[in-house]
Amino acid sequence: MMIQQSLLEELLGVAMSTGGDFAEIYAEHTRNNSVQFLDRRIDRITDTVLSGVGIRIFCGERTVYASTSDLTREGLLACARSAAAAMGEGSAPLAIRLSSVAHADAHPVRIDPNAAPMKLRTDILKSACFASQECSELITQVQGTLLGVDHEILVANSEGLLVQDRHVRTRIVVNAVASKDGENQSGGCAPGRGMGLELFDLYDPAEVGRHAAEMALVNLRAEYCKAGQMTVAIENGFGGVIFHEACGHSLEATQVGVGMSEMCGKLGQKIANEKITAIDDGTIPGAWGSVNIDDEGTPTQRNVLIEKGILKSYMVDRLGSRRLGLPMTGNSRRQGYTYEPTSRMTNTFIDNGPDRNEDIIASIEYGLYAKEMGGGSVNPLTGAFNFSVREGYMIRNGKICEPVRGASLIGTGSQILQDIDMVGQNLATGQGMCGSASGNVPTDVGQPLIRVKKITVGGR
């Protein structure tokens, strides 16, 4: 145990001594290891450790949060007193008794990425990067990173909960640049899972590298996309970033609970095409965004957010539960102990639908096929979004034709939910790091191939 139970009980008693109605301690010990490749060689190896404690106090919907990296008894008590002083006045510590809770580990690790031999790690990364480099003489630069994270947490609170968890993640990232006649275009591939180096039983590193290079080469020969409203087919996997950003954030209690979401007050209402069922599931074994418990100690669960177009649930943390009067859903997350947790997504995706993938493409007389999506921005209050297309092709007479570059998709979350009128059957996920008020956390996004009947495409 990172902190002795008797000290945890003392800290909670001090935190509650000035009028708070709930107190919580979050402790973490995280080790990050990365191997980086650049210019045909291993460029850098880093190994960092982060340890610290955050203490949070509630009084109704008011919260106070303090954190420290001083893990001595004196340092932790000073942190608890500081938080208590910010909450109110008083001097009588309360008696808190903790009861340790055990839980099953749905994400066992076979090959710890931080303990594996360095040669194994460097060989994996070299295999990916050299395969990318060798795809074409037009590939002028390849960068790669192999990341291993070992994240241990402890959560204790004034309701008596004491629970611990460990989560390991592995990810490989390869980015390639293709150049010709003074012009550069990029491509990338970045699979990851909540597991160890057994990740590479699922993903051949060389194939990861080649995928990055091939995207760069496609973009190098592509013409610029023309702008206008058109029908768009968005491919599976990271294509789900559209739902994650344009709709998912609007379903987090952090936004809903303070009236800053376009989805406020819409539970039970039809908000999407009836072909759409959207889910956030933190229990999927080995998934990038999965954890056994969230950062408040609540077990994660499968939350059906939208079922056949009907809004069924929000994603709710403890503060959101107090504001909305809804049960917690296991969605409280934070980057680390210096951040107060908020409601966040885990693995969020549109589920398989009724349409055949070949029928989706064949149904489009003229439009855009977004094979790979990039990043973007969204306003949760209005749902307005703008996303780049990393790899795209024009569709003509039901056939995927020439590649195009520079395309972006512009719209609002509420409108795109209505305009998705075909949902395919090849559900897959892509990995990302989601940034919000509680920092950057790993999340999976996903969907099958979908058709948006009409959306604004930015281009030239």
C-alpha positions in Angstrom: 0.0 0.0 0.0 1.4 3.4 -1.0 0.2 5.0 2.3 -0.6 3.2 5.6 -4.3 2.9 6.3 -4.0 4.5 9.7 -2.4 7.6 8.1 -5.1 7.7 5.4 -7.8 7.7 8.2 -6.0 10.5 10.0 -5.8 12.6 6.8 -9.4 12.2 6.0 -10.4 13.2 9.6 -8.3 16.3 9.3 -9.8 17.2 5.9 -13.3 16.8 7.3 -12.7 18.9 10.4 -13.9 22.3 9.1 -17.4 21.5 7.8 -16.9 19.4 4.7 -19.5 16.6 4.1 -17.1 14.4 2.1 -13.4 14.0 1.7 -11.3 12.0 -0.7 -7.6 11.1 -1.0 -6.1 10.1 -4.4 -2.5 8.8 -4.5 -0.6 7.8 -7.6 2.7 6.2 -8.6 3.3 6.3 -12.3 6.3 5.2 -14.3 6.6 6.3 -17.9 9.2 4.9 -20.3 9.7 6.0 -23.9 12.1 5.0 -26.7 12.4 7.5 -29.5 13.7 7.0 -33.1 14.8 9.8 -35.4 17.2 9.9 -38.4 17.5 6.2 -38.8 18.7 5.6 -35.2 17.5 5.4 -31.6 17.6 9.1 -30.6 16.5 9.1 -26.9 15.4 6.9 -24.1 13.6 8.4 -21.1 12.3 6.9 -17.9 10.3 9.1 -15.5 8.5 8.4 -12.2 5.7 10.6 -10.8 4.3 10.2 -7.3 2.0 12.4 -5.3 -1.3 12.8 -3.5 -4.4 14.9 -4.1 -6.9 15.7 -1.3 -10.4 16.9 -2.2 -13.2 18.1 0.1 -16.9 18.6 -0.7 -19.5 20.8 1.0 -22.6 20.4 -1.1 -21.5 21.3 -4.6 -18.5 23.3 -3.5 -15.1 21.6 -3.7 -11.6 22.4 -2.5 -8.6 20.6 -3.9 -5.0 20.5 -2.8 -2.1 18.3 -3.9 1.5 17.5 -2.8 4.5 15.5 -3.8 5.7 15.4 -0.2 4.7 11.9 0.9 6.0 12.2 4.5 3.4 12.2 7.3 4.1 15.9 7.9 3.8 16.8 4.3 0.5 14.9 3.8 -1.0 16.4 7.0 0.0 19.9 5.9 -1.8 19.3 2.6 -4.9 18.1 4.4 -4.9 21.1 6.7 -4.4 23.4 3.8 -7.5 22.0 2.0 -9.5 22.0 5.2 -8.6 25.6 5.9 -9.8 26.6 2.5 -13.1 24.9 3.1 -14.0 26.5 6.4 -13.2 26.9 10.1 -12.9 24.3 12.7 -10.4 22.2 14.7 -11.9 18.9 15.6 -10.7 16.0 13.4 -13.4 13.4 12.7 -13.0 9.7 13.2 -12.9 7.9 9.8 -12.7 4.1 9.4 -11.7 2.6 6.1 -12.5 -0.8 4.7 -10.3 -2.1 1.9 -12.2 -3.3 -1.2 -10.8 -5.8 -3.7 -11.7 -6.0 -7.3 -11.0 -8.3 -10.2 -8.3 -7.2 -12.7 -9.8 -7.3 -16.2 -6.6 -6.2 -17.8 -3.7 -8.6 -16.9 -0.3 -7.9 -18.3 2.0 -10.6 -19.8 5.1 -8.6 -20.8 5.6 -5.5 -18.7 6.9 -2.7 -21.1 8.9 -1.1 -18.3 10.6 -4.3 -17.2 11.3 -5.8 -20.7 14.9 -5.9 -22.0 15.8 -2.6 -23.7 17.0 -4.5 -26.8 13.5 -6.0 -27.2 12.0 -2.5 -27.0 14.5 -0.9 -29.4 14.2 -3.8 -31.9 10.4 -3.4 -32.0 10.7 0.3 -32.7 13.5 -0.1 -35.3 11.4 -2.7 -37.1 8.5 -0.2 -37.5 10.6 2.8 -38.5 12.9 1.0 -40.9 9.9 -0.6 -42.6 8.4 2.9 -43.0 11.7 4.3 -44.4 12.1 1.5 -46.9 8.6 2.0 -48.4 9.9 4.5 -50.9 12.8 6.7 -51.7 10.3 9.6 -51.3 10.1 9.0 -47.6 12.6 11.5 -46.3 12.0 11.4 -42.5 10.6 8.9 -40.0 10.0 9.5 -36.3 8.9 6.8 -33.9 8.1 6.4 -30.2 7.5 3.3 -28.2 5.7 4.2 -24.9 5.1 2.1 -21.8 3.1 3.4 -18.8 2.7 1.7 -15.4 0.0 3.6 -13.5 -0.8 2.7 -9.9 -3.5 4.5 -7.9 -5.0 4.4 -4.4 -8.4 6.0 -3.5 -9.7 6.5 0.0 -12.7 8.5 1.1 -14.8 9.5 4.1 -17.5 7.0 3.2 -15.0 4.3 4.2 -13.8 3.2 0.7 -10.2 2.1 0.3 -9.3 0.7 -3.1 -6.2 0.3 -5.2 -5.6 -0.4 -8.9 -2.8 -0.8 -11.4 -3.1 -0.2 -15.2 -0.4 -0.7 -17.8 -0.5 0.8 -21.3 1.7 0.3 -24.4 1.6 2.4 -27.6 3.8 2.7 -30.7 3.6 5.9 -32.8 5.2 6.2 -36.2 5.1 9.4 -38.3 6.5 9.6 -41.8 7.2 12.5 -44.2 7.2 12.1 -48.0 8.9 14.7 -50.1 8.9 15.6 -53.8 9.7 18.8 -55.7 10.1 20.8 -52.5 6.7 19.7 -51.1 6.3 17.6 -47.9 3.3 15.5 -46.8 2.9 13.4 -43.6 1.3 10.2 -42.5 1.0 8.4 -39.2 -0.1 5.3 -37.4 -0.3 4.9 -33.6 -2.0 1.8 -32.2 -2.1 1.2 -28.4 -3.8 -1.0 -25.8 -4.1 -1.4 -22.1 -1.6 -4.2 -22.0 2.1 -4.9 -22.2 4.4 -5.7 -25.1 2.0 -8.5 -26.1 0.5 -5.6 -28.0 2.7 -6.7 -30.9 1.0 -10.1 -31.1 -1.9 -8.0 -32.4 0.0 -5.4 -34.4 3.1 -6.2 -36.6 5.5 -3.2 -36.0 6.6 -3.3 -39.7 2.9 -3.0 -40.8 2.5 0.0 -38.5 5.5 1.7 -40.1 4.3 0.9 -43.7 0.9 2.3 -42.9 2.3 5.6 -41.9 4.5 5.8 -45.0 1.7 4.9 -47.4 -0.5 7.6 -46.0 2.2 10.2 -46.6 2.8 8.9 -50.1 -1.0 9.1 -50.9 -1.1 12.7 -49.6 2.0 13.6 -51.7 0.2 12.8 -55.0 -3.2 14.0 -53.9 -4.9 17.2 -55.3 -6.6 19.6 -53.0 -10.2 18.9 -52.1 -12.9 21.2 -53.4 -15.0 22.9 -50.7 -18.8 22.6 -50.5 -21.7 20.7 -49.0 -21.6 17.0 -49.9 -22.3 13.5 -48.7 -19.4 12.1 -46.7 -18.5 8.5 -45.8 -16.3 8.3 -42.7 -14.3 5.2 -42.2 -14.2 3.1 -39.0 -11.6 3.4 -36.2 -10.3 6.9 -35.5 -13.2 8.2 -37.6 -15.1 7.9 -34.3 -13.2 11.1 -33.2 -16.1 13.0 -34.7 -18.6 11.5 -32.2 -16.1 11.8 -29.3 -15.5 15.5 -29.8 -18.7 16.8 -31.4 -21.1 14.8 -29.2 -19.3 12.9 -26.4 -18.0 16.0 -24.5 -21.5 17.4 -24.6 -22.7 14.2 -22.7 -20.2 14.6 -19.8 -21.7 15.8 -16.5 -18.9 18.4 -16.2 -20.7 20.3 -19.0 -24.3 19.2 -18.5 -24.3 19.9 -14.7 -23.5 23.6 -15.2 -25.8 24.1 -18.2 -23.0 24.4 -20.7 -24.0 21.6 -23.1 -26.4 21.4 -26.0 -27.6 18.1 -24.5 -28.9 19.6 -21.2 -32.3 18.4 -20.3 -32.6 15.9 -23.2 -32.6 12.6 -21.4 -35.3 10.4 -23.0 -35.5 12.5 -26.1 -34.7 11.6 -29.7 -31.5 13.4 -30.5 -30.1 11.2 -33.3 -31.0 9.0 -36.3 -32.6 5.8 -35.1 -29.7 3.8 -36.6 -27.3 5.3 -34.0 -26.5 3.5 -30.8 -23.5 5.1 -29.0 -21.7 3.5 -26.0 -19.0 4.5 -23.5 -17.5 1.3 -22.0 -14.6 1.4 -19.6 -14.7 -2.4 -19.0 -13.5 -3.7 -22.4 -10.5 -6.0 -21.6 -7.2 -4.5 -22.8 -8.7 -1.4 -24.4 -6.7 1.8 -24.5 -9.2 3.7 -22.4 -10.3 0.9 -20.0 -9.6 0.9 -16.3 -10.9 -1.3 -13.5 -12.0 1.6 -11.4 -12.2 5.3 -12.2 -10.2 8.0 -10.4 -12.8 8.3 -7.6 -12.7 4.5 -7.0 -16.0 3.7 -8.7 -16.0 0.6 -10.9 -16.2 1.3 -14.6 -19.2 0.1 -16.6 -20.8 -0.1 -20.0 -22.9 3.0 -20.4 -25.4 3.2 -23.3 -25.4 6.9 -24.1 -27.7 6.8 -27.1 -30.0 3.9 -28.0 -31.6 3.9 -31.4 -31.4 7.6 -31.5 -32.8 8.2 -27.9 -30.5 9.9 -25.3 -30.3 7.4 -22.4 -27.5 8.5 -20.2 -24.8 11.1 -19.4 -21.3 10.3 -18.1 -21.4 11.2 -14.4 -18.7 11.7 -11.8 -19.3 12.4 -8.1 -19.7 16.2 -8.5 -21.9 15.7 -11.5 -24.0 13.3 -9.5 -24.6 15.9 -6.9 -25.5 18.5 -9.4 -27.8 16.3 -11.6 -29.2 13.9 -9.0 -28.0 11.0 -11.2 -25.9 7.9 -10.2 -22.2 7.9 -10.8 -21.2 5.9 -14.0 -17.5 5.2 -13.5 -16.4 8.1 -15.7 -14.3 10.2 -13.3 -10.8 10.7 -14.7 -7.7 12.8 -14.3 -4.2 13.0 -15.8 -2.6 12.8 -12.4 -2.6 13.8 -8.7 -2.3 17.5 -9.4 -5.7 17.6 -11.2 -9.1 17.5 -9.7 -11.1 14.8 -11.5 -14.0 15.5 -13.8 -16.4 13.3 -15.9 -14.5 12.0 -18.9 -15.0 9.4 -21.7 -13.2 6.0 -21.6 -13.8 3.9 -24.8 -16.6 5.7 -26.7 -18.0 4.5 -30.0 -21.0 4.2 -32.3 -22.0 0.6 -32.4 -22.5 -1.5 -35.5 -25.6 -0.7 -37.5 -27.9 -2.3 -40.1 -26.1 -1.3 -43.4 -23.6 -3.2 -45.5 -20.4 -1.3 -46.0 -20.4 -1.8 -49.8 -23.9 -0.3 -49.9 -22.8 2.8 -48.1 -20.1 3.6 -50.7 -22.3 2.5 -53.7 -25.1 4.9 -52.4 -22.9 8.0 -52.9 -23.1 9.6 -56.4 -20.6 12.3 -55.5 -19.0 12.9 -52.2 -15.9 12.4 -49.9 -14.5 9.2 -48.4 -12.7 10.2 -45.2 -10.5 7.2 -44.7 -8.4 8.6 -41.9 -9.5 11.5 -39.6 -7.2 13.9 -37.8 -7.6 16.3 -35.0 -10.0 19.2 -34.6 -11.9 21.5 -32.2 -15.4 21.7 -30.7 -17.5 24.0 -28.6 -19.5 21.7 -26.2 -22.1 24.5 -25.6 -23.0 24.8 -29.2 -21.6 21.5 -30.6 -19.9 23.4 -33.4 -16.9 21.4 -34.7 -14.1 21.5 -37.3 -12.0 18.4 -38.0 -9.3 17.7 -40.5 -9.2 14.7 -42.8 -5.7 13.1 -42.8 -6.4 10.8 -45.8 -9.4 11.3 -48.1 -10.7 10.3 -51.5 -13.5 11.5 -53.8 -16.4 9.2 -54.4 -17.9 9.3 -57.9 -20.8 7.1 -59.1 -20.5 4.8 -56.0 -16.7 4.2 -56.5 -13.8 5.4 -54.4 -11.6 7.5 -56.8 -8.7 9.9 -56.6 -7.1 11.0 -53.3 -7.6 14.5 -52.1 -5.9 16.5 -49.3 -6.7 19.6 -47.3 -10.2 18.5 -46.5 -12.0 19.4 -43.3 -15.5 18.6 -41.9 -17.5 21.5 -40.4 -20.8 21.2 -38.6 -22.5 20.8 -35.2 -22.9 17.7 -33.0 -26.7 17.9 -32.9 -27.0 18.2 -36.7 -24.5 15.4 -37.5 -26.3 13.0 -35.2 -29.5 13.6 -37.3 -27.6 13.4 -40.6 -25.8 10.1 -40.1 -28.3 8.1 -42.2 -26.3 4.9 -42.8 -24.3 2.9 -40.2 -22.1 0.0 -41.3 -20.9 -3.2 -39.7 -17.1 -3.0 -39.3 -16.7 -1.5 -35.9 -13.1 -0.7 -35.0 -11.4 1.7 -32.5 -8.5 4.2 -32.6 -6.5 5.5 -29.8 -6.0 9.1 -28.7 -5.2 11.3 -25.7 -8.2 13.5 -24.8 -7.6 16.9 -23.2 -10.0 18.6 -20.9 -10.3 20.3 -17.5 -8.7 17.3 -15.7 -5.7 17.0 -18.1 -4.9 14.5 -20.8 -6.3 11.0 -20.4 -6.1 7.9 -22.8 -9.4 7.3 -24.7 -10.5 5.0 -27.4 -12.8 6.4 -30.2 -14.6 4.2 -32.6 -17.3 3.4 -35.1 -18.1 1.4 -38.2 -18.2 3.0 -41.6 -20.9 5.7 -41.6 -22.6 8.0 -44.1 -23.4 11.6 -43.4 -26.0 12.6 -46.0 -24.9 16.3 -46.0 -22.1 18.2 -44.3 -19.9 21.2 -45.1 -16.5 20.1 -46.4 -13.8 22.7 -46.2 -11.1 22.7 -48.9 -10.0 24.9 -51.8 
